[in-house]
Every structure is written in C-alpha cells, then in structure tokens.
Amino acid sequence: MSDKIKVGDYLVVKRQKYTKLQKFTNVNTIVHLGKDQIELRSADSQPYHTTFQLVPKEGRNKRLFTLDPVETVSEIRNLKELLIKESGSDNRNIVDDRGTQGLSTEAILKLREDCESSSEVIGKLVENSKSFASKTEYSQEKYLKRKEKKYFEYVEIRRPSIRLIADVYWRLDADKVMGVRFDTLSQIISYSGVCGVGRFLLYESGTNGLLPAAFINSIGANTEGRLVHMHPGNVAQKQAIQAMNFEPEQLNRCISVNIYSVLRNFYQQGKEEAVESCKHDEEAKVTEAGANGDSAPQEDGSHKRKNTPEDDGPEAKQAKLDDDNGKPKKQQWELENEAACELMKEKFDALVIIAKEHPYNIIKSLLPFVKPSRPLVVFNTTKEILLESYMELKSSATVTYLRVTSNWMRNLQMLPNRTHPDVTMSGNSGYLLTGYTIR
C-alpha cells in the first residue's frame, strides 16, 4: 500500500476535530468543509498525514482555497499567554451584543485577506474587543477556541482507517451503521476472534460495509483467512470497504453473497449430488449385470442397443456442440455462490450476525455451518430481541456459555482542575449476545 496520496484513493480530511471522508476522484476534486471549498489538486503525490495551509484562491469566490504543504502549524494556543493579559472575576456585567466588537464585518473580511495567519486575525479581534479583558480566564479560553475554529486555516489529510471511518459514520448518522459504535465494533472483533487464520461467516443487513471492512482489515493480506459476507439484498453495501483502499489480494479474502441465494444453491447442490450418487449405483449394477452376460431389459421386453454416431441426426450433433462449447458463461454472483458453498461444506470458525430483522431464524439457518467450540456473536440495538434468541438457544442446547452484555462508553473532558463528562455524548451502543457452539 502506497504511503503517498494519489488520485482514486479515499481520503480523510481533518480540520481540528472535524473529519470528512472524501474520494480523490480526479485532480479537480473539491471538498466542502462548511462554507469553505478546498481544491485537492496540490495534495496529489504528497505523503499521508501531511498538514496543508489553506491559501485563498484569487477570483470571485472568496471561500475557495488551494492547499500548500507546511511543516509547522501556528496555533493560537501558542499565543494564549500573549493574548490573555488580564481577566475578570465573573461575567455578570458583560452584555453579549454586537457592540462589544469594534471591528465591522467588512473590516474583519478585509483582515482575513490581509493577514498571513489565523493567529493574526484573532489577535486583532481580541485587541478590538471591549469585553475580552473583563471575561474570566475560562471564558477567554473558550472565546479563543471558538475563533480559532472559525479562522483555522490548516487541514490534515489522513489515510482512512477502521477507527476513522467508524467515527465519521457514527457522527453523521448512527443509524447508517445500525448503531455500531467503535467500542462495540472492537468487542465484536474480539469476541469473534477474526484473524489471518481460519474461515469466518458474517451476516449483516446494512452497516455501509463497516463490519465486512473491519473483518477484512483484521484478516489482512497474504494470509489463509477467508470471509463469507452474507447480506439480504441484491448488492452488498461496500462503501466502507471501498474507502479502506484495500489491495486486490486482500479484497479477494472476502466473498459477498445473498443469503437466500447461497442457501438455495447449497441445498440444491446437495440434492443433485444425492441424485448423481443414486445414478452411479444404478449404472454400477447394470455394468455388473452386463459382465455376467445379462442385458438390462426394456419396458417392451427388447434389449437396448447402443447408438452409433451414424444414428445421430444433424440436430443431435448440434445439441452436442452446444453442450460442449455453447454453454453460457456463468455470472459473477453464480461463481461467488459456488465458492461460498465450498467454504460452507468445510464449515466456519465463527459466526457473527448484525441484523435489522429478528436474528433467531438467521442463527438457526447458519449455525449448522459452524464448527464445534467456535464463537457466536449477535448484535442488536434492542435487548428484548436478544433475550428471546437467548432463551431459544438455551432450550435447543446448541450453544453454551450464553451471555447478553451492553456497551456504554463515557467520554471525559480532561482539563486541569475541571475534569468532567462531556455534556453531549452517546449513551448505550446496543447489546451483544455471545456464546460458543456445542455441535
């Protein structure tokens, strides 16, 4: 995998704490960060994790920027001691209105064009603020952070990772990943034991490809591990898989198939093999009878005579040609179904299910393809659904050491003398049903 940014890759554009997933389609690609538009042309062939300064582009659009790679970043925090010279004891007498800032909107816009860095802009805003010196030190720091966020002129381009993609998807819309937060995803990976050795069975019904991407990432490239990814639709969701920029060899570790199609194909193959076995036994009996001088009797009592090539008409000869060389080429999904069926015959080392629908019928259908003493992991956002599956599995005695657990992560703001939980944070991130197969 290349360490350089190149056209065709997915990128993670980071501006302070905000991250955005963007495909670098061509050199004219523009990424939108709020009201700002940033051309990615200059990022081509630069190393990942490079920091770029936003340079305003000349023209009528004042919010269009180009990228200029830099080695050092000038941040307002380095100038905090110079800007905070005196502070007030409280904010009770401060009136928050537009009159506290001495600069007009036009003057601030001109300031942004004239100043070389955001630090200079913020310094001018502080100098012309009538209430800044009266604020408490904590309020002054919040003011500087807010202005830095608005006028910060640097972005960093990172290589996509499972952690970054999971955070981006969760922040945009948790429902798009079925409520699977990163800490929950790490537990799913840990419980299932997915690695570069073994075969793993995954069913998911709508996580934008986050779960199969995480499994492919854990399996790695140039390994013996294989993943069968089952889904309910005609086409698997692969956005996160594409965003990871996997090499073809690593992508080939995964086979994506429709669950209904592959199960039908598997059991149909079983019936055909049983029929072929019966035919083989019958032919063996006929051959044995012929060796003893007997002939297989026909319904009319006559003996069957083998056809010679001269007995075949032109239509029969054409049919033979069609059978030998005129067969229609199998489609990709048919080849993937056959490959998945072969792995299903050998059985899997883990079963993971992340389903919008009730999971028990899926568990019941896929559990026979799992080896004994292998992990079962089921995720759902509703505890009661997993408890129903828990009771069914308990009564069937096919899975042991069953447990239902919940995930709850608490983010903390770590600051001197004021450490506390974040005011806005996500609560529960779903439930896990885990166990180990018996037979």
C-alpha positions in Angstrom: 0.0 0.0 0.0 1.4 3.4 -1.1 2.3 6.0 1.5 1.6 8.7 -1.0 -1.8 10.4 -1.7 -2.9 9.5 -5.2 -5.9 10.1 -7.4 -8.5 7.4 -7.0 -8.0 7.0 -3.2 -10.4 7.8 -0.4 -9.0 10.4 2.0 -9.9 11.6 5.5 -9.7 15.4 5.6 -9.3 16.6 9.2 -9.7 20.2 10.3 -9.2 20.4 14.0 -11.7 17.9 15.5 -13.9 17.7 12.3 -13.2 14.8 9.9 -14.7 14.1 6.5 -14.4 11.1 4.2 -13.7 12.2 0.6 -12.8 10.3 -2.6 -10.0 11.9 -4.6 -11.7 11.2 -7.9 -9.5 13.5 -10.1 -7.2 16.5 -9.8 -10.2 18.8 -9.9 -11.9 17.3 -6.9 -13.2 19.9 -4.4 -14.0 19.0 -0.8 -16.6 21.1 1.1 -15.9 21.9 4.8 -18.7 24.0 5.9 -18.9 27.1 3.7 -15.3 26.6 2.6 -14.4 24.8 -0.7 -10.9 23.3 -0.9 -9.2 22.1 -4.1 -7.3 18.8 -3.6 -5.0 19.2 -6.6 -1.9 20.1 -4.6 -2.4 17.0 -2.4 -1.5 14.6 -5.2 1.7 12.6 -4.5 2.1 14.2 -1.1 2.6 11.8 1.9 -0.3 10.9 4.1 -0.6 12.9 7.4 0.7 16.0 5.7 -0.6 19.3 7.1 -1.7 21.8 4.5 -2.3 25.5 4.8 -5.5 26.9 3.2 -4.5 29.6 0.7 -7.3 31.8 -0.7 -7.6 31.4 -4.5 -7.8 34.6 -6.5 -11.2 35.0 -8.0 -14.8 35.9 -7.3 -15.3 33.1 -4.8 -13.7 34.2 -1.5 -14.3 30.8 0.2 -12.3 28.8 -2.4 -8.9 27.6 -1.2 -5.9 25.7 -2.5 -3.5 23.6 -0.4 0.1 24.5 0.5 2.0 21.8 2.4 3.7 23.1 5.6 5.9 21.6 8.3 4.8 23.7 11.3 1.4 24.9 12.3 1.0 28.2 14.0 -1.8 27.8 16.6 -3.5 30.4 18.8 -2.7 28.2 21.8 0.9 29.2 21.4 0.0 32.8 21.7 -2.5 32.4 24.6 -0.1 33.8 27.1 0.4 36.9 25.0 -3.3 37.5 24.3 -4.7 36.8 27.8 -3.1 39.6 29.8 -5.8 40.2 32.4 -9.1 38.5 33.3 -12.2 39.4 35.2 -13.6 37.7 38.3 -17.0 36.9 36.8 -19.2 37.6 33.7 -22.3 39.0 35.4 -21.8 42.6 34.0 -20.9 41.5 30.4 -23.6 42.2 27.8 -23.3 39.8 24.9 -24.2 42.0 21.9 -22.5 43.1 18.6 -21.4 46.4 20.1 -18.5 44.7 22.1 -16.5 44.2 18.9 -15.0 47.4 17.5 -14.4 46.0 14.0 -17.2 45.9 11.4 -18.0 42.9 9.3 -16.3 44.5 6.3 -13.2 45.2 8.3 -13.0 41.6 9.5 -13.3 40.3 6.0 -10.6 42.6 4.8 -8.5 41.5 7.8 -8.8 37.9 6.7 -7.4 38.8 3.3 -4.6 40.9 4.5 -3.3 38.8 7.4 -1.0 35.9 6.7 -2.3 33.6 9.5 -5.4 33.0 11.6 -3.4 33.9 14.7 -3.0 37.5 13.4 -6.8 37.7 12.7 -7.7 36.5 16.2 -5.1 38.8 17.8 -6.8 41.8 16.0 -10.2 40.7 17.2 -9.0 40.4 20.8 -7.4 43.9 20.6 -10.7 45.4 19.4 -13.0 43.6 21.8 -14.4 45.8 24.5 -15.4 42.9 26.8 -12.5 40.4 26.4 -10.4 41.8 29.3 -13.5 41.6 31.6 -14.2 37.9 30.9 -13.0 35.2 33.2 -9.9 33.3 32.1 -12.1 30.3 31.3 -14.4 32.4 29.2 -11.4 33.9 27.4 -10.0 30.5 26.5 -13.4 29.4 25.2 -13.6 32.6 23.1 -10.1 31.9 21.6 -11.0 28.3 20.8 -14.3 29.4 19.1 -12.4 32.0 17.0 -9.7 29.5 16.2 -12.2 27.0 15.0 -13.7 29.7 12.7 -10.5 31.1 11.3 -8.3 28.0 11.5 -6.5 27.7 8.1 -4.9 24.3 8.2 -6.2 20.8 7.3 -4.5 17.4 7.6 -5.1 14.6 5.2 -5.0 11.1 6.7 -5.2 7.6 5.4 -8.6 6.0 6.1 -8.7 3.5 8.9 -11.5 1.5 10.5 -11.5 3.8 13.5 -11.7 7.0 11.5 -14.4 5.6 9.2 -16.4 4.3 12.1 -16.2 7.7 13.8 -17.2 9.6 10.6 -20.2 7.3 10.0 -21.3 7.5 13.7 -21.1 11.3 13.8 -23.1 11.7 10.5 -25.8 9.2 11.3 -25.5 6.3 13.7 -28.4 4.5 12.0 -26.3 4.1 8.9 -24.1 1.7 10.8 -27.0 0.2 12.7 -25.9 1.8 16.0 -22.5 0.1 16.0 -20.1 2.4 17.7 -16.4 1.9 17.6 -16.1 0.4 21.1 -18.9 -2.1 20.1 -17.1 -2.9 16.9 -13.9 -3.7 18.7 -15.8 -6.1 21.0 -17.3 -7.8 18.0 -13.9 -8.3 16.5 -12.5 -9.5 19.8 -15.3 -12.0 20.6 -15.3 -13.5 17.1 -11.6 -14.0 17.1 -11.2 -12.9 13.5 -7.6 -13.1 12.3 -5.5 -14.2 9.4 -6.0 -17.9 10.0 -9.5 -19.5 9.7 -12.8 -19.1 7.9 -15.4 -16.6 9.2 -19.1 -16.2 8.4 -20.7 -12.8 8.7 -24.3 -11.7 8.1 -25.1 -8.0 8.2 -28.1 -6.1 6.8 -27.0 -2.6 6.5 -23.8 -1.1 8.0 -22.5 0.6 4.8 -19.9 -2.1 4.7 -18.3 -1.2 8.0 -18.5 -4.7 9.5 -17.0 -6.6 6.5 -14.4 -3.9 6.1 -13.3 -4.4 9.7 -13.2 -8.2 9.2 -11.1 -7.9 6.0 -8.8 -5.5 7.8 -8.3 -8.0 10.7 -7.8 -10.9 8.3 -5.1 -8.9 6.4 -3.3 -9.6 3.1 -1.3 -12.6 2.1 -3.0 -14.8 4.8 -5.1 -18.0 4.8 -8.1 -16.3 6.3 -11.4 -16.2 4.4 -14.6 -14.3 5.0 -18.1 -15.1 3.6 -20.2 -12.0 3.9 -23.9 -12.7 3.6 -26.5 -10.0 3.1 -30.2 -9.8 2.3 -30.1 -7.5 -0.8 -29.2 -8.0 -4.4 -25.9 -6.0 -4.0 -23.8 -5.8 -0.8 -23.1 -2.4 0.7 -19.4 -1.8 0.2 -18.9 1.9 0.9 -16.5 1.3 3.9 -14.7 -1.5 2.0 -14.0 0.8 -0.9 -13.0 3.7 1.4 -10.3 1.5 3.0 -8.4 1.3 -0.3 -7.6 -2.4 0.1 -5.3 -4.1 -2.3 -6.9 -6.7 -4.7 -5.3 -9.6 -2.9 -6.8 -8.6 0.4 -10.2 -7.9 -1.2 -10.2 -11.4 -2.6 -10.2 -12.7 1.0 -14.0 -11.8 1.1 -16.9 -13.3 -0.8 -20.2 -11.3 -0.7 -23.3 -13.3 -1.4 -27.1 -13.1 -1.0 -28.1 -15.3 1.9 -31.2 -16.7 0.3 -29.5 -17.4 -3.0 -26.5 -19.1 -1.5 -28.5 -21.3 0.9 -30.8 -22.4 -2.0 -27.7 -23.1 -4.1 -26.1 -25.1 -1.2 -29.1 -27.4 -0.6 -29.8 -27.8 -4.3 -26.2 -29.0 -4.8 -26.8 -31.5 -2.0 -29.8 -32.9 -3.8 -28.0 -33.1 -7.1 -25.1 -34.9 -5.5 -27.6 -37.4 -3.9 -29.2 -38.0 -7.3 -25.9 -38.4 -9.0 -24.9 -40.9 -6.4 -28.1 -43.0 -7.0 -27.4 -42.9 -10.8 -23.9 -44.1 -10.2 -25.1 -47.0 -8.1 -27.6 -48.0 -10.8 -25.0 -47.8 -13.6 -22.7 -50.0 -11.5 -25.4 -52.6 -11.2 -26.1 -52.5 -15.0 -22.3 -52.8 -15.7 -22.1 -55.7 -13.3 -25.1 -57.5 -15.0 -23.5 -57.0 -18.4 -20.3 -58.5 -17.2 -22.3 -61.6 -16.3 -23.8 -61.9 -19.8 -27.1 -60.3 -18.9 -28.8 -57.3 -20.5 -30.8 -54.6 -18.9 -34.4 -55.3 -20.0 -36.5 -52.6 -21.6 -40.1 -51.8 -20.9 -41.2 -53.6 -24.2 -39.0 -56.6 -23.4 -36.4 -55.9 -26.0 -32.7 -55.3 -25.4 -31.3 -51.7 -25.7 -28.8 -51.2 -28.5 -26.1 -48.6 -28.1 -26.4 -45.7 -30.6 -23.6 -45.1 -33.0 -22.5 -41.7 -34.3 -24.3 -42.5 -37.6 -27.6 -42.8 -35.8 -27.4 -39.2 -34.6 -29.1 -36.7 -36.9 -27.8 -33.1 -37.5 -29.9 -31.7 -34.7 -28.4 -34.1 -32.2 -24.9 -33.3 -33.4 -25.7 -29.6 -33.0 -27.1 -30.2 -29.5 -23.8 -32.0 -28.6 -21.9 -29.0 -29.8 -24.0 -26.6 -27.7 -23.4 -28.8 -24.7 -19.6 -28.9 -25.1 -18.8 -25.4 -26.3 -22.0 -23.4 -26.3 -22.8 -23.2 -22.6 -23.5 -19.6 -21.4 -20.7 -18.2 -19.2 -21.6 -18.1 -15.5 -22.2 -14.7 -14.0 -20.1 -13.4 -11.2 -22.7 -13.9 -8.5 -23.0 -17.6 -9.5 -19.3 -18.1 -9.2 -19.3 -16.4 -5.8 -22.2 -18.6 -4.7 -20.2 -21.7 -5.7 -17.1 -20.5 -3.9 -19.2 -19.7 -0.7 -20.8 -23.2 -0.9 -17.4 -24.9 -0.9 -16.4 -23.0 2.3 -19.8 -23.8 3.8 -19.1 -27.5 3.3 -15.8 -27.1 5.2 -17.6 -25.1 7.9 -16.5 -21.8 9.7 -14.6 -20.8 12.8 -17.0 -18.1 13.9 -20.5 -16.7 13.1 -21.3 -13.0 13.5 -24.8 -11.6 12.9 -25.7 -7.9 12.8 -29.3 -7.8 11.6 -32.1 -5.3 11.4 -34.6 -8.2 11.4 -35.1 -10.7 14.2 -31.9 -12.7 14.3 -33.0 -16.1 15.6 -34.1 -17.5 12.2 -30.8 -16.4 10.8 -28.9 -18.0 13.7 -30.9 -21.2 13.2 -30.1 -21.3 9.4 -26.4 -20.5 9.7 -25.4 -22.3 12.9 -25.1 -25.7 11.2 -22.2 -24.3 9.1 -20.1 -23.5 12.2 -17.6 -25.9 13.7 -18.0 -27.0 17.4 -16.5 -24.9 20.1 -16.5 -21.8 17.9 -17.8 -18.3 18.9 -21.2 -17.0 18.1 -21.7 -13.2 18.2 -25.0 -11.4 17.6 -25.5 -7.7 17.8 -28.8 -5.8 18.1 -29.9 -2.4 19.4 -32.8 -4.0 21.4 -32.2 -6.1 24.4 -35.5 -7.9 24.4 -34.8 -9.4 20.9 -31.5 -10.8 22.0 -33.2 -12.2 25.2 -35.7 -14.1 23.0 -32.8 -15.6 21.0 -31.0 -16.4 24.2 -33.9 -18.4 25.5 -34.3 -20.3 22.2 -30.7 -21.2 22.0 -30.7 -22.2 25.7 -33.6 -24.6 25.1 -32.0 -26.0 21.9 -28.7 -26.8 23.7 -26.7 -25.9 20.6 -24.7 -23.0 22.1 -23.2 -22.8 25.6 -21.8 -20.0 27.8 -24.5 -17.7 26.5 -24.3 -14.1 27.7 -26.1 -10.8 26.9 -24.0 -7.7 27.5 -24.4 -4.0 27.0 -21.9 -1.4 25.9 -21.7 2.0 27.5 -18.8 4.4 26.9 -18.3 7.7 28.7 -16.2 10.4 27.2 -14.4 12.7 29.6 -13.1 16.3 29.2 -9.7 16.2 30.7 -8.6 19.7 31.8 -6.7 21.0 34.8 -9.0 21.3 37.8 -12.1 20.7 35.7 -12.4 17.1 34.5 -15.9 16.1 33.8 -18.0 14.1 31.4 -18.8 15.6 28.0 -22.1 17.5 28.0 -23.3 15.8 24.8 -22.3 12.1 24.4 -23.9 9.0 23.1 -25.4 6.5 25.6 -25.9 2.8 25.0 -24.5 1.4 21.8 -26.6 -1.8 21.5 -26.3 -5.2 23.0 -24.3 -8.3 22.3 -25.3 -12.0 22.6 -22.3 -14.2 22.7 -21.6 -17.9 23.2 -19.8 -21.0 21.9 -21.2 -23.7 19.7 -21.6 -27.3 21.1 -22.3 -29.2 17.9 
